[in-house]
Amino acid sequence: MMEFLYFPEDKSEYIPAIITLVIFMIGAIAVMYFFYKISKKEERVIDEKFKQELEKESDDR
């Protein structure tokens, strides 16, 4: 009935799939960490920029 599902009797056939899964998970975590660091850096730059603009506006008054 379910011939499209393949569950090997020899469980050692799962090892390459697990290794690949671990590699991709580590890569995904690394990329998310990289995006997080870049986002925080951009947030600081924008905050400083708008802080300077707000200070200019308050000085002009």
Backbone hydrogen bonds, N-H to C=O, Kabsch-Sander energy under -0.5 kcal/mol:
donor,donor_aa,acceptor,acceptor_aa,energy
3,E,1,M,-0.6
5,L,2,M,-1.0
7,F,5,L,-0.5
11,K,9,E,-0.9
13,E,10,D,-1.7
14,Y,11,K,-1.7
15,I,12,S,-0.9
18,I,14,Y,-2.4
19,I,15,I,-2.6
20,T,16,P,-2.3
21,L,17,A,-2.4
22,V,18,I,-2.6
23,I,19,I,-2.4
24,F,20,T,-2.5
25,M,21,L,-2.4
26,I,22,V,-2.5
27,G,23,I,-2.3
28,A,24,F,-2.5
29,I,25,M,-2.4
30,A,26,I,-2.4
31,V,27,G,-2.3
32,M,28,A,-2.3
33,Y,29,I,-2.3
34,F,30,A,-2.4
35,F,31,V,-2.7
36,Y,32,M,-2.2
37,K,33,Y,-2.4
38,I,34,F,-2.4
39,S,35,F,-2.5
40,K,36,Y,-2.4
41,K,37,K,-2.0
42,E,38,I,-2.5
43,E,39,S,-2.3
44,R,40,K,-2.1
45,V,41,K,-2.0
46,I,42,E,-2.5
47,D,43,E,-2.5
48,E,44,R,-2.4
49,K,45,V,-2.3
50,F,46,I,-2.7
51,K,47,D,-2.1
52,Q,48,E,-2.2
53,E,49,K,-2.0
54,L,50,F,-2.4
55,E,51,K,-2.1
56,K,52,Q,-2.2
57,E,53,E,-2.1
58,S,54,L,-2.1
59,D,55,E,-1.9
60,D,56,K,-1.9
61,R,57,E,-0.9
